[in-house]
């Protein structure tokens, strides 16, 4: 049974208040003596709000009215964004206890007593109406909060793809190594046919992975560069649109040389004579040819074939299957693809080695974050959310988007 509407004291939102010390002691269900079991909140109802309003709306409203959160869960939370309950208000309306807690995307409303779906609906209506009553104060609180934009880290996405491709290439590097092809004068056994088919399938995957990794390797370097600039670019450069645009649009080697002068945290510039940089430039020299799909038949020839009419005359003798495999290997050159990828990884490590050691840990943390945050106002980047999603639910919880009410 729910309360009669006239007895629902908690619907009088203007009567909501902070509990006294004695009420708070009872409110938290603190045991009477050390070591005793905590009291349980009997006959309480909880509604998980995930549609009617957001956590930032409710937090701003409550802080505007009552100040800092005073609930017990504030003591238990760690000083990070990796919590189930991030803030907790313990309130009272007349003689009714109310708990309001904020999870990441959900507000948990708990009221002492058994509430019906209609009771919850009425409470949600009253809360949203009271938002308007204290809109000015609520807006003032909102303006004090840091506003971060969460965005996808393309470097993490590209790096993950490259790692997977590299692993696939190494695994299938010699797809025909164990295949013994019988002389054509003798029939090929069914076992050999199976081995050849399996090797052919591995070869297809190998050369596909080689093609994609060769295209992504220079993109990985550019994604790293762009992420570095976004994280570390000096404020005077960032705030000067002309200088910042010129920095971004400059050639990639120039941008790397400018990092030490236009970004924070570099103890020394990139050494153009160092082996890692030379290898980096060799990889980037192939970039346009690969990414734009350029074709140069004479430079990229696999073999020479003469024709008399429609009759092919091959210059190189040998087994047709073996020659085809050799041509594919020359075309995609797995060893060269792996070397280019390792050279880019080595150069990225060299750039990080130029940073102040005190900065490296935070820099790597953002590098590895698939969804970092960016403070638009302060032009600041950081790892602000955990890499996993924290959710929680208790038996008997209701949700506002699942309420069954008989009237609007």
Secondary structure as GFF3:
##gff-version 3
##sequence-region A 1 408
A	DSSP	three_ten_helix	5	7	.	.	.	ID=ss1
A	DSSP	three_ten_helix	9	11	.	.	.	ID=ss2
A	DSSP	three_ten_helix	13	15	.	.	.	ID=ss3
A	DSSP	beta_strand	16	18	.	.	.	ID=ss4
A	DSSP	alpha_helix	21	27	.	.	.	ID=ss5
A	DSSP	beta_strand	44	49	.	.	.	ID=ss6
A	DSSP	alpha_helix	55	66	.	.	.	ID=ss7
A	DSSP	alpha_helix	73	76	.	.	.	ID=ss8
A	DSSP	beta_strand	87	93	.	.	.	ID=ss9
A	DSSP	beta_strand	96	102	.	.	.	ID=ss10
A	DSSP	beta_strand	107	112	.	.	.	ID=ss11
A	DSSP	alpha_helix	117	133	.	.	.	ID=ss12
A	DSSP	alpha_helix	135	144	.	.	.	ID=ss13
A	DSSP	beta_strand	148	150	.	.	.	ID=ss14
A	DSSP	alpha_helix	154	171	.	.	.	ID=ss15
A	DSSP	alpha_helix	190	232	.	.	.	ID=ss16
A	DSSP	alpha_helix	235	238	.	.	.	ID=ss17
A	DSSP	alpha_helix	241	249	.	.	.	ID=ss18
A	DSSP	alpha_helix	252	262	.	.	.	ID=ss19
A	DSSP	alpha_helix	275	285	.	.	.	ID=ss20
A	DSSP	alpha_helix	287	291	.	.	.	ID=ss21
A	DSSP	beta_strand	305	308	.	.	.	ID=ss22
A	DSSP	beta_strand	311	314	.	.	.	ID=ss23
A	DSSP	alpha_helix	320	332	.	.	.	ID=ss24
A	DSSP	alpha_helix	334	353	.	.	.	ID=ss25
A	DSSP	alpha_helix	357	367	.	.	.	ID=ss26
A	DSSP	beta_strand	373	375	.	.	.	ID=ss27
A	DSSP	beta_strand	380	382	.	.	.	ID=ss28
A	DSSP	beta_strand	398	399	.	.	.	ID=ss29
A	DSSP	three_ten_helix	400	402	.	.	.	ID=ss30
###
